[in-house]
Amino acid sequence: MSIKKRLGLGAMSAVMGLSLIGTGTWAAFNDIESVQAKVGAGELNLDLKQLGNGPIDFKISNLKPGDHMTRTIKLDNIGSLAIKDVLMSIEGVEFENYAPDTVEDAGYGDTDTWGDNTAIEYLQQFKVSVIKVGAEGGAGGFPLDIIPSTANVTLADFYLASDSVAGDQHKIDNGATNAMISAAKTLVYNSINQVYIDDNSDRLNVSTINPDKWTGLPVIPGDDDNLQIKIEFVESNDDTNSDGTHDQNIFQGDSADITFQFEARQWGGLNVKDSDMKNGVVETNKKANSQTN
């Protein structure tokens, strides 16, 4: 066979070989594994209970000047995530201005025992003190007065200063002005332990701030907080008007239903490491991030 013919067959074989590679199939060893990932969100859950197992009742009625009442509320974390803080505000006030239809209804025919007033004027008669009692048992400066008894903060001030969902219009409808709202925010801010004020909303944080132990409400270890609120119907120093009647007579028969709101918030997000986990659960998210032990 000539060299020209041999070269021709070689070229044909090369083409055929390429053709087989292009159209054929190849078997190879293969191994496929899978990893299952379960993604579950934790639960942020705050439970409120009044100590003594009674209802949490802030209905202010049938009180006279000089009376006071105290409510102690247990803040209990019953979820699976640590609570960073609990923000308290007055979300609404439903005011009933007592106005008898007849002289006889006014009380023994005496028309100076009642008068027309607004919700704000009524709430200004009540001084409020908020005392946070932590589970630290008195260590580290606790129990702590968030609003000290020496401060002259009224329910009206606290209501006007609260960042309410109802908004300022609801406050204006209850007898406030924009100037009164601004003044109340200044008064409350300057009267309160400012560490306990949330800068973004000006609301009051009523859970423990204690960097030396636990801040907020962790799940592990259990560290419930007791919040104590005292409301006093302050007796006016100006006992009588020019006609001899007491200046607080106009509030007789009035009442107000006050809605306190408590918002529990989570800690910021964490870079979860292997050391943060136990049996697939992020244990770090159960603890306060300020922990030192």
PAZAPA-4460 file (N, C-alpha, C; in steps of 0.05 Angstrom, whole numbers, plus 32768, in hexadecimal, padded with zeros to 4 digits):
% residues 293
    n_x    n_y    n_z   ca_x   ca_y   ca_z    c_x    c_y    c_z   seq   type   mol
   8011   7FE8   8000   8000   8000   8000   8012   8019   8000     1      M     A
   800A   802C   7FEE   801B   8044   7FEC   8018   8055   8004     2      S     A
   802B   8067   8009   802A   8079   8020   8013   808C   801E     3      I     A
   800B   8093   8005   7FF4   80A5   8001   7FDA   8098   800B     4      K     A
   7FD8   807D   8004   7FC0   806F   800C   7FBF   806B   802A     5      K     A
   7FD6   8065   8036   7FD7   8061   8053   7FCF   807B   8061     6      R     A
   7FD8   8092   8058   7FD0   80AB   8064   7FB3   80B0   8062     7      L     A
   7FA7   80A8   804B   7F8B   80AC   8048   7F7A   809C   805B     8      G     A
   7F82   8083   8060   7F73   8072   8073   7F77   807D   808F     9      L     A
   7F8E   8087   8095   7F93   8092   80B0   7F82   80AA   80B5    10      G     A
   7F7F   80BA   80A1   7F6E   80D2   80A5   7F51   80C9   80A9    11      A     A
   7F48   80B5   809A   7F2C   80AB   809D   7F28   80A0   80B8    12      M     A
   7F3C   8091   80C2   7F39   8086   80DD   7F37   809C   80F2    13      S     A
   7F46   80B1   80EE   7F45   80C7   8101   7F2A   80D4   8101    14      A     A
   7F1F   80D7   80EA   7F04   80E3   80E8   7EEF   80D2   80F5    15      V     A
   7EF1   80B8   80F1   7EDE   80A6   80FD   7EE0   80A6   811B    16      M     A
   7EF9   80A7   8124   7EFD   80A8   8141   7EF1   80C1   814E    17      G     A
   7EF3   80D7   8141   7EE7   80EF   814B   7EC9   80ED   814A    18      L     A
   7EBF   80DF   8136   7EA2   80DC   8134   7E98   80CB   814B    19      S     A
   7EA6   80B6   8152   7E9D   80A5   8168   7E9D   80B4   8183    20      L     A
   7EB2   80C4   8187   7EB3   80D4   819F   7E9D   80E8   81A1    21      I     A
   7E95   80F4   818A   7E81   8108   818A   7E65   80FE   818F    22      G     A
   7E5F   80E5   8187   7E44   80DB   8189   7E40   80C5   819D    23      T     A
   7E55   80BB   81A8   7E52   80A4   81BB   7E4D   80AE   81D7    24      G     A
   7E48   809C   81EB   7E44   80A1   8207   7E5A   8093   8217    25      T     A
   7E61   80A0   822F   7E75   8095   8240   7E6A   8090   825C    26      W     A
   7E70   807B   8267   7E68   8075   8283   7E7F   807C   8295    27      A     A
   7E78   8089   82AD   7E8D   8090   82C1   7E82   808B   82DC    28      A     A
   7E95   8087   82F0   7E8C   8083   830B   7E80   809D   8315    29      F     A
   7E6B   809B   8324   7E5C   80B2   832E   7E52   80AD   834A    30      N     A
   7E51   80C2   835B   7E46   80C0   8376   7E39   80DA   837D    31      D     A
   7E1F   80D9   8384   7E0F   80F1   838A   7E06   80EF   83A7    32      I     A
   7E0D   8103   83B6   7E04   8105   83D2   7DF3   811E   83D6    33      E     A
   7DE3   811E   83EA   7DD2   8136   83F0   7DD4   813C   840E    34      S     A
   7DD1   8156   8414   7DD0   815F   8430   7DB5   816D   8434    35      V     A
   7DA7   8164   8449   7D8D   8170   844F   7D91   8188   8462    36      Q     A
   7D84   819E   845C   7D85   81B6   846D   7D69   81BE   8476    37      A     A
   7D66   81BE   8490   7D4C   81C7   849B   7D4F   81E3   84A5    38      K     A
   7D3F   81F5   849A   7D41   8211   84A2   7D28   8218   84B2    39      V     A
   7D2B   821F   84CC   7D14   8225   84DD   7D19   823F   84EC    40      G     A
   7D04   824F   84ED   7D06   8269   84FB   7D00   8264   8518    41      A     A
   7D0E   8272   852A   7D08   8272   8546   7CEF   8281   854C    42      G     A
   7CE6   8280   8565   7CCD   828D   856D   7CD3   82A2   8582    43      E     A
   7CCA   82BB   857D   7CCC   82D1   8590   7CB1   82D4   859D    44      L     A
   7CB0   82CE   85B6   7C95   82CC   85C3   7C97   82D7   85E0    45      N     A
   7C8A   82EE   85E5   7C8A   82FA   85FF   7C6F   82F5   860C    46      L     A
   7C6F   82EC   8625   7C57   82E7   8634   7C55   82FB   864B    47      D     A
   7C3E   8308   864E   7C3A   831B   8663   7C26   8310   8678    48      L     A
   7C2E   8311   8691   7C1D   8308   86A6   7C1F   831B   86BE    49      K     A
   7C08   8321   86CA   7C08   8332   86E2   7C0E   8320   86FA    50      Q     A
   7C21   8328   870A   7C26   8318   8722   7C0D   8317   8734    51      L     A
   7C08   8300   873E   7BEF   82FC   874D   7BDA   82EF   873C    52      G     A
   7BE0   82EB   8722   7BCF   82DD   870F   7BB5   82EC   8709    53      N     A
   7BB4   8306   8710   7B9D   8316   8709   7B9F   8321   86ED    54      G     A
   7B8A   832D   86E2   7B8C   8339   86C7   7B9D   8352   86C7    55      P     A
   7BA9   8358   86B1   7BB9   8370   86AE   7BA5   8386   86A8    56      I     A
   7B9E   8395   86BC   7B88   83A9   86B9   7B93   83C4   86C0    57      D     A
   7B91   83D6   86AC   7B99   83F2   86B0   7B81   8405   86AC    58      F     A
   7B6A   83FB   86B2   7B53   840D   86B0   7B53   8420   86C8    59      K     A
   7B54   8439   86C3   7B56   844D   86D8   7B3B   8459   86DC    60      I     A
   7B2D   8450   86F1   7B13   845B   86F7   7B0E   8458   8715    61      S     A
   7AFB   8467   871F   7AF4   8466   873B   7B0B   846B   874E    62      N     A
   7B1E   847C   8745   7B34   8484   8756   7B30   84A1   8760    63      L     A
   7B3B   84A7   8776   7B3A   84C2   8781   7B56   84CD   8784    64      K     A
   7B5A   84E7   8784   7B75   84F3   8788   7B82   84E7   87A1    65      P     A
   7B9B   84DF   879D   7BAA   84D2   87B3   7BAC   84B4   87B0    66      G     A
   7B9A   84A8   87A1   7B9B   848B   879C   7BB2   8484   8789    67      D     A
   7BBC   846B   878C   7BD0   8462   8779   7BCC   8443   8776    68      H     A
   7BD5   8439   8760   7BD4   841D   875A   7BED   8414   874D    69      M     A
   7BF5   83FB   8753   7C0E   83F0   8748   7C08   83D5   873B    70      T     A
   7C12   83D2   8723   7C10   83B8   8714   7C2C   83AD   870F    71      R     A
   7C2F   8393   8715   7C49   8386   870F   7C44   8371   86FA    72      T     A
   7C52   8374   86E4   7C4E   8363   86CD   7C68   8352   86C9    73      I     A
   7C64   8338   86C6   7C7A   8326   86C1   7C7F   8324   86A3    74      K     A
   7C97   832A   869A   7C9F   8327   867E   7CAD   830D   867B    75      L     A
   7CA0   82FA   866D   7CAA   82DE   866C   7CB0   82D7   864F    76      D     A
   7CC8   82CF   8649   7CCF   82C6   862E   7CC8   82A9   862B    77      N     A
   7CB3   82A3   861C   7CAA   8287   8618   7CB0   827E   85FB    78      I     A
   7CC1   828D   85ED   7CC8   8285   85D2   7CE2   8275   85D1    79      G     A
   7CEF   8274   85BA   7D08   8266   85B7   7D1F   8278   85B1    80      S     A
   7D1A   8292   85AF   7D2F   82A6   85A9   7D31   82BA   85C0    81      L     A
   7D49   82C3   85C5   7D4D   82D7   85DA   7D40   82F1   85D1    82      A     A
   7D35   8300   85E4   7D28   831A   85DF   7D3C   8330   85E7    83      I     A
   7D42   8341   85D5   7D55   8357   85DA   7D49   836C   85ED    84      K     A
   7D31   8375   85E7   7D24   8389   85F8   7D06   8388   85F4    85      D     A
   7CF8   8395   8606   7CDB   8396   8605   7CD3   83B3   8607    86      V     A
   7CC7   83BE   85F2   7CC1   83DA   85F0   7CA4   83DE   85F8    87      L     A
   7C9F   83F0   860B   7C84   83F6   8615   7C7B   8411   860C    88      M     A
   7C62   8413   8605   7C56   842D   85FD   7C39   842C   8603    89      S     A
   7C2C   8444   8604   7C0F   8445   8607   7C05   8449   85EA    90      I     A
   7BF6   8435   85E1   7BED   8434   85C6   7BD2   8442   85C2    91      E     A
   7BC3   8445   85D7   7BA9   8451   85D4   7B9C   8458   85EF    92      G     A
   7B8B   846C   85EE   7B7C   8474   8606   7B5F   8478   85FE    93      V     A
   7B4E   846A   860B   7B31   846E   8607   7B26   847C   8620    94      E     A
   7B1F   8495   861D   7B17   84A7   8633   7AF9   84AA   8634    95      F     A
   7AEE   84A9   864C   7AD2   84AE   8650   7ACF   84C6   8663    96      E     A
   7AC5   84DC   8658   7AC1   84F4   8667   7AA5   84F4   8673    97      N     A
   7AA4   84F1   868E   7A8A   84EF   869B   7A7C   850A   869A    98      Y     A
   7A63   850A   8690   7A53   8522   868E   7A36   851A   8693    99      A     A
   7A2C   851D   86AB   7A11   8515   86B2   79FC   8525   86A2   100      P     A
   79E6   8518   869C   79D2   8525   868C   79C1   8538   869C   101      D     A
   79BF   8533   86B6   79AD   8543   86C7   79BC   854C   86E0   102      T     A
   79B1   8560   86ED   79BD   856A   8706   79BD   8554   871B   103      V     A
   79A8   8544   871B   79A7   852E   872F   79BD   851A   872B   104      E     A
   79C4   8514   8711   79DA   8501   870B   79F5   850C   8714   105      D     A
   79F7   8526   8717   7A11   8531   871E   7A19   852B   873B   106      A     A
   7A07   8523   874B   7A0D   851C   8767   7A00   8530   877A   107      G     A
   79EA   8528   8786   79DD   8539   879A   79D7   8555   878F   108      Y     A
   79D2   8557   8775   79CB   8571   876A   79E2   8584   8769   109      G     A
   79FB   857B   876D   7A12   858D   876F   7A21   858C   8754   110      D     A
   7A1E   85A1   8744   7A29   85A0   8729   7A47   85A6   8728   111      T     A
   7A53   85AD   873E   7A70   85B2   873D   7A81   8599   8743   112      D     A
   7A75   8582   8743   7A84   8569   8748   7A8C   855B   872E   113      T     A
   7A88   8569   8718   7A91   855D   86FF   7A96   8573   86EB   114      W     A
   7AA3   856D   86D5   7AA9   8582   86C1   7AB2   8575   86A7   115      G     A
   7AB4   8585   8692   7ABC   857C   8678   7ADA   857F   8675   116      D     A
   7AE8   856A   866D   7B05   856A   8669   7B0D   8556   8654   117      N     A
   7B26   8556   864C   7B30   8544   8638   7B3F   852D   8644   118      T     A
   7B46   8519   8633   7B55   8502   863C   7B71   850B   8646   119      A     A
   7B7E   851E   8638   7B98   8527   8641   7B97   8534   865C   120      I     A
   7B83   8545   8660   7B80   8552   867A   7B7C   853D   8691   121      E     A
   7B6D   8529   868B   7B68   8514   869F   7B81   8504   86A5   122      Y     A
   7B90   84FC   8690   7BA8   84EC   8693   7BBE   84FC   86A1   123      L     A
   7BBD   8517   869F   7BD1   8528   86AD   7BCE   8526   86CB   124      Q     A
   7BB9   851B   86D5   7BB5   8519   86F2   7BC3   8500   86FE   125      Q     A
   7BCE   84EF   86EC   7BDA   84D6   86F5   7BF8   84D5   86F1   126      F     A
   7C07   84D2   8706   7C24   84CF   8705   7C2B   84B2   8700   127      K     A
   7C3F   84AD   86F0   7C46   8491   86EA   7C64   848C   86F1   128      V     A
   7C69   8476   86FE   7C84   846D   8704   7C87   8450   86F9   129      S     A
   7C9C   844B   86EA   7CA1   8431   86DF   7CBA   8426   86EC   130      V     A
   7CB7   8410   86FA   7CCE   8405   8709   7CD3   83E9   86FE   131      I     A
   7CEB   83E5   86F3   7CF2   83CA   86E8   7D00   83BA   86FE   132      K     A
   7CF5   83A3   8703   7D01   8391   8717   7D0B   8379   8708   133      V     A
   7D26   8376   8705   7D31   835F   86F7   7D33   8347   8707   134      G     A
   7D38   8330   86FB   7D3C   8317   8709   7D57   8314   8715   135      A     A
   7D67   832A   8714   7D82   8329   871F   7D81   832A   873E   136      E     A
   7D6A   832E   8749   7D67   832D   8766   7D75   8344   8775   137      G     A
   7D77   835B   8768   7D82   8372   8775   7DA0   8377   876F   138      G     A
   7DAC   8365   8760   7DC9   8368   875A   7DCC   837C   8743   139      A     A
   7DE3   8389   8742   7DE9   839B   872C   7DD8   83B4   872A   140      G     A
   7DCE   83BE   8740   7DBD   83D6   873F   7DA0   83D1   873B   141      G     A
   7D97   83B9   873D   7D7B   83B2   873A   7D6E   83AD   8755   142      F     A
   7D54   83B2   8758   7D41   83BD   8745   7D47   83D9   873C   143      P     A
   7D3E   83E0   8724   7D45   83FA   8718   7D2B   840A   8713   144      L     A
   7D2C   8423   871A   7D16   8436   8713   7D1C   8441   86F7   145      D     A
   7D0C   8439   86E4   7D0F   8444   86C9   7D04   8460   86C8   146      I     A
   7CEC   8464   86D4   7CE1   847F   86D9   7CE1   8482   86F7   147      I     A
   7CF3   8491   8703   7CF5   8493   8720   7CDC   84A1   872B   148      P     A
   7CD7   849B   8745   7CBF   84A7   8752   7CC2   84C5   8755   149      S     A
   7CDA   84CF   8753   7CDF   84EC   8755   7CD8   84FB   873C   150      T     A
   7CD5   84EC   8725   7CCF   84F9   870C   7CB1   8500   870B   151      A     A
   7CAB   8516   86FE   7C8F   851E   86FC   7C84   8518   86E1   152      N     A
   7C82   84FE   86DB   7C78   84F5   86C1   7C5B   84EB   86C5   153      V     A
   7C49   84F6   86B5   7C2D   84EE   86B8   7C26   84DA   86A2   154      T     A
   7C0E   84CD   86A5   7C05   84BC   8690   7C01   84CB   8675   155      L     A
   7BFA   84E4   8677   7BF6   84F4   865F   7C11   84F7   8651   156      A     A
   7C27   84FD   8661   7C41   8500   8655   7C4A   84E6   8648   157      D     A
   7C46   84D0   8656   7C4F   84B6   864B   7C3F   84AF   8632   158      F     A
   7C26   84B5   8632   7C15   84AF   861A   7C1E   84C1   8603   159      Y     A
   7C22   84DB   8607   7C29   84ED   85F2   7C45   84E7   85E7   160      L     A
   7C57   84DD   85F8   7C72   84D7   85F0   7C75   84BC   85E2   161      A     A
   7C61   84AB   85E5   7C63   8490   85D9   7C61   8491   85BB   162      S     A
   7C71   8480   85AE   7C6F   847D   8591   7C58   846B   858B   163      D     A
   7C41   8476   8588   7C28   8467   8586   7C21   8460   856A   164      S     A
   7C16   8447   8567   7C0C   843F   854D   7BF4   8451   8545   165      V     A
   7BE5   8459   8559   7BCD   846A   8554   7BD6   8485   8548   166      A     A
   7BEE   848E   854F   7BF8   84A6   8543   7BF1   84BF   8554   167      G     A
   7BFD   84D5   854C   7BF8   84EE   855A   7BDC   84F8   8557   168      D     A
   7BCF   84F1   8541   7BB3   84FB   853E   7BA1   84F1   8554   169      Q     A
   7BA5   84D8   855C   7B95   84CD   8572   7B9A   84DD   858B   170      H     A
   7BB2   84E5   8590   7BB9   84F5   85A8   7BAC   8511   85A6   171      K     A
   7BAC   851D   858E   7BA0   8537   858A   7B82   8535   858E   172      I     A
   7B76   851F   8585   7B59   851B   8589   7B52   8519   85A6   173      D     A
   7B66   8511   85B6   7B61   850F   85D3   7B69   8528   85E3   174      N     A
   7B6E   853E   85D4   7B73   8557   85E1   7B8F   8561   85E1   175      G     A
   7BA1   8554   85D2   7BBD   855D   85D2   7BC2   8570   85BB   176      A     A
   7BD9   857D   85BC   7BE2   858E   85A6   7BFE   8584   859E   177      T     A
   7C08   858C   8587   7C23   8584   857F   7C38   858E   8592   178      N     A
   7C34   85A6   859D   7C46   85B0   85B1   7C47   85A0   85CA   179      A     A
   7C2F   8596   85D3   7C2E   8585   85EB   7C3C   856A   85E6   180      M     A
   7C39   855F   85CE   7C46   8546   85C7   7C64   8549   85C8   181      I     A
   7C6E   855F   85BC   7C8B   8564   85BC   7C96   8568   85D9   182      S     A
   7C87   8577   85E9   7C90   857C   8604   7C90   8563   8615   183      A     A
   7C7C   8551   8611   7C7B   8538   8620   7C92   8526   8619   184      A     A
   7C9A   8525   85FF   7CB1   8514   85F7   7CCA   851E   8605   185      K     A
   7CCD   8538   8606   7CE5   8544   8613   7CE5   853D   8631   186      T     A
   7CCE   8540   863E   7CCC   853B   865B   7CD2   851E   8661   187      L     A
   7CC6   850C   8653   7CC9   84EF   8658   7CE6   84E7   8653   188      V     A
   7CF1   84F1   863D   7D0D   84E9   8636   7D20   84F2   864C   189      Y     A
   7D1C   850A   8656   7D2E   8515   866A   7D29   8509   8686   190      N     A
   7D12   84FD   868A   7D0B   84F2   86A5   7D13   84D5   86A8   191      S     A
   7D16   84C7   8692   7D1A   84AA   8692   7D38   84A3   8691   192      I     A
   7D3F   848D   869D   7D5A   8482   869A   7D5E   847D   867C   193      N     A
   7D6E   848D   866F   7D6F   848E   8652   7D79   8475   8645   194      Q     A
   7D87   8465   8654   7D90   844B   8649   7D78   843A   8641   195      V     A
   7D62   843F   864E   7D4A   842F   8649   7D37   843B   8634   196      Y     A
   7D40   844E   8625   7D30   845A   8610   7D3B   8450   85F5   197      I     A
   7D29   8446   85E4   7D30   843D   85C9   7D33   8456   85B7   198      D     A
   7D4B   845B   85AD   7D50   8473   859E   7D3F   8476   8584   199      D     A
   7D38   845F   8578   7D2A   8461   855F   7D0C   8468   8562   200      N     A
   7D00   8461   8578   7CE4   8465   857C   7CDD   8475   8595   201      S     A
   7CF1   847B   85A6   7CED   8489   85BF   7CDB   8479   85D2   202      D     A
   7CD7   8460   85CD   7CC8   844F   85DF   7CD9   8445   85F6   203      R     A
   7CCC   843C   860B   7CD9   8434   8623   7CDF   8416   8623   204      L     A
   7CF8   840F   8627   7D00   83F3   862A   7CFC   83EB   8647   205      N     A
   7CEC   83D6   864B   7CE6   83CE   8667   7CF2   83B3   866E   206      V     A
   7D05   83A9   865F   7D14   8391   8666   7D30   8398   8670   207      S     A
   7D3C   8387   867F   7D56   838C   868C   7D6C   8393   8678   208      T     A
   7D7B   83A8   867F   7D95   83AD   8671   7DAA   83AA   8686   209      I     A
   7DB9   8394   8685   7DCD   838E   8699   7DE4   837F   868B   210      N     A
   7DF7   838E   867F   7E0D   8381   8670   7E1E   836E   8681   211      P     A
   7E1D   8372   869C   7E2D   8361   86AD   7E20   8345   86B0   212      D     A
   7E07   8342   86A8   7DFB   8328   86AA   7DEB   8322   8691   213      K     A
   7DD1   8329   8691   7DC0   8323   8679   7DB0   833C   8672   214      W     A
   7DAF   8343   8659   7D9F   8358   864F   7D87   834D   8640   215      T     A
   7D6F   8358   8644   7D58   834D   8637   7D4D   8334   8645   216      G     A
   7D40   8324   8635   7D33   830B   863F   7D3E   82F3   8630   217      L     A
   7D54   82E7   8639   7D5E   82CF   862C   7D4C   82B7   8631   218      P     A
   7D4F   82A3   8621   7D42   8289   8626   7D54   8278   8639   219      V     A
   7D6E   827A   8634   7D82   826C   8645   7D96   8280   864E   220      I     A
   7D99   8284   8669   7D88   8279   867E   7D6E   8289   8680   221      P     A
   7D5A   827D   868C   7D41   828B   868F   7D45   82A4   86A1   222      G     A
   7D3B   82BB   8697   7D40   82D4   86A6   7D28   82E6   86A2   223      D     A
   7D11   82DE   86AD   7CF9   82EE   86AB   7CFD   8309   86B9   224      D     A
   7CEE   831D   86B0   7CEF   8338   86BC   7CD4   833F   86C7   225      D     A
   7CD4   834D   86DD   7CBB   8357   86E9   7CBA   8376   86E5   226      N     A
   7CA5   837F   86D8   7CA1   839B   86D3   7C8C   83A6   86E6   227      L     A
   7C93   83BA   86F5   7C80   83C6   8708   7C79   83E2   86FF   228      Q     A
   7C5F   83E7   86FD   7C55   8402   86F5   7C43   840C   870B   229      I     A
   7C49   8424   8714   7C39   8431   8729   7C2C   844A   871D   230      K     A
   7C12   844D   8721   7C03   8464   8718   7BF6   8471   8730   231      I     A
   7BF9   848B   8733   7BEF   8499   874A   7BDD   84B0   8741   232      E     A
   7BC5   84B2   874C   7BB3   84C9   8747   7BBD   84DF   875A   233      F     A
   7BCC   84F1   874F   7BD9   8506   875F   7BC4   851B   8768   234      V     A
   7BC5   8520   8782   7BB3   8535   878D   7BBF   8550   8788   235      E     A
   7BAE   8561   877C   7BB7   857C   8774   7BBD   858D   878D   236      S     A
   7BD2   859D   878B   7BD9   85B0   87A0   7BC7   85C8   87A1   237      N     A
   7BBB   85CD   8789   7BA7   85E3   8788   7B8C   85D8   8790   238      D     A
   7B87   85D9   87A9   7B6F   85CA   87B3   7B55   85D5   87AA   239      D     A
   7B53   85EF   87A8   7B39   85FB   87A1   7B3B   860F   878B   240      T     A
   7B25   8612   877D   7B21   8627   8769   7B17   8641   8777   241      N     A
   7B13   8656   8768   7B0A   866F   8774   7AEE   866D   8780   242      S     A
   7ADF   865A   8777   7AC4   8656   8782   7AC4   8642   8799   243      D     A
   7ADB   8639   87A1   7ADD   8627   87B8   7ADC   860A   87B1   244      G     A
   7AD8   8603   8797   7AD7   85E7   878F   7AF3   85DC   878A   245      T     A
   7AF6   85C2   878D   7B11   85B6   8788   7B16   85B5   876A   246      H     A
   7B2E   85BC   8762   7B34   85BD   8746   7B33   85A2   8737   247      D     A
   7B35   858C   8746   7B34   8572   873A   7B18   8566   8739   248      Q     A
   7B04   8576   8742   7AE8   856C   8741   7AE0   8565   8725   249      N     A
   7AEB   8573   8711   7AE2   856F   86F5   7AE8   8553   86EB   250      I     A
   7AF9   8544   86F9   7B01   8529   86F0   7AF0   8513   86FD   251      F     A
   7ADD   851B   870E   7ACC   8506   871B   7ABC   84F8   8706   252      Q     A
   7ABC   84DD   8708   7AAD   84CC   86F5   7ABB   84C6   86DC   253      G     A
   7AD2   84D3   86D6   7AE1   84CD   86BD   7AEF   84B2   86BF   254      D     A
   7AF5   84A6   86A8   7B04   848D   86A7   7B13   848C   868D   255      S     A
   7B28   847B   868D   7B38   8477   8675   7B42   845B   8673   256      A     A
   7B3F   844E   865C   7B4A   8434   8656   7B64   8439   8647   257      D     A
   7B7A   842F   8652   7B95   8434   8646   7BA0   841A   863C   258      I     A
   7BA9   841A   8623   7BB5   8402   8617   7BD3   8405   8617   259      T     A
   7BE0   83F4   8627   7BFD   83F2   8627   7C06   83DD   8613   260      F     A
   7C19   83E3   8602   7C24   83CF   85F0   7C40   83C8   85F7   261      Q     A
   7C47   83AE   85F5   7C62   83A4   85FB   7C6C   8396   85E2   262      F     A
   7C81   83A0   85D6   7C8C   8394   85BE   7CA7   8387   85C4   263      E     A
   7CA9   836D   85C1   7CC2   835F   85C5   7CD2   835E   85AB   264      A     A
   7CEC   8364   85AD   7CFC   8364   8595   7D14   8351   8597   265      R     A
   7D1D   8347   8581   7D33   8333   8580   7D4E   8342   8580   266      Q     A
   7D63   8332   8585   7D7E   833D   8582   7D85   833E   8565   267      W     A
   7D9A   834C   855E   7DA3   834D   8542   7DAD   8332   8538   268      G     A
   7DB0   8330   851E   7DB9   8317   8512   7DD5   8310   8519   269      G     A
   7DDB   82F6   851B   7DF5   82EC   8522   7E02   82DC   850B   270      L     A
   7E1C   82DC   850B   7E2B   82CA   84F9   7E2D   82AF   8507   271      N     A
   7E1C   829D   8500   7E19   8284   850E   7E31   8271   8508   272      V     A
   7E3F   826A   851C   7E56   8258   851A   7E4F   823D   8526   273      K     A
   7E60   8229   8521   7E5B   820E   852B   7E59   820F   854A   274      D     A
   7E68   8220   8556   7E68   8221   8574   7E4E   822C   857E   275      S     A
   7E3E   8239   856D   7E24   8244   8576   7E0E   8230   8575   276      D     A
   7E14   8218   856A   7DFF   8205   8565   7E02   81EC   8577   277      M     A
   7DEB   81E1   857D   7DEB   81C8   858C   7DD3   81B7   8582   278      K     A
   7DDA   81A0   8577   7DC6   818E   856C   7DB5   819C   8556   279      N     A
   7DC3   81AD   8547   7DB5   81BA   8531   7DA5   81D3   8539   280      G     A
   7DA6   81DA   8552   7D97   81F2   855C   7DAB   8208   8563   281      V     A
   7DA5   8220   855A   7DB6   8237   8560   7DB2   8240   857D   282      V     A
   7DC2   8235   858F   7DBE   823A   85AB   7DC4   8257   85B2   283      E     A
   7DD5   8264   85A3   7DDC   8280   85A9   7DC4   8292   85A7   284      T     A
   7DB1   828B   8596   7D99   829C   8592   7D86   829A   85AA   285      N     A
   7D8C   8288   85BD   7D7B   8286   85D5   7D86   8298   85EB   286      K     A
   7D9E   82A2   85E8   7DAB   82B1   85FD   7DAD   82CE   85F6   287      K     A
   7DAF   82DF   860A   7DB3   82FB   8606   7DCF   8300   85FA   288      A     A
   7DD1   8310   85E6   7DEB   8315   85D9   7DFF   8324   85EA   289      N     A
   7DF5   8330   8600   7E07   833F   8611   7E13   832E   8627   290      S     A
   7E0F   8313   8625   7E17   8301   863A   7E35   8303   863F   291      Q     A
   7E3D   8301   8658   7E5A   8301   865F   7E62   82E7   866D   292      T     A
   7E4F   82D5   8671   7E56   82BB   867D   7E47   82A5   8670   293      N     A
***
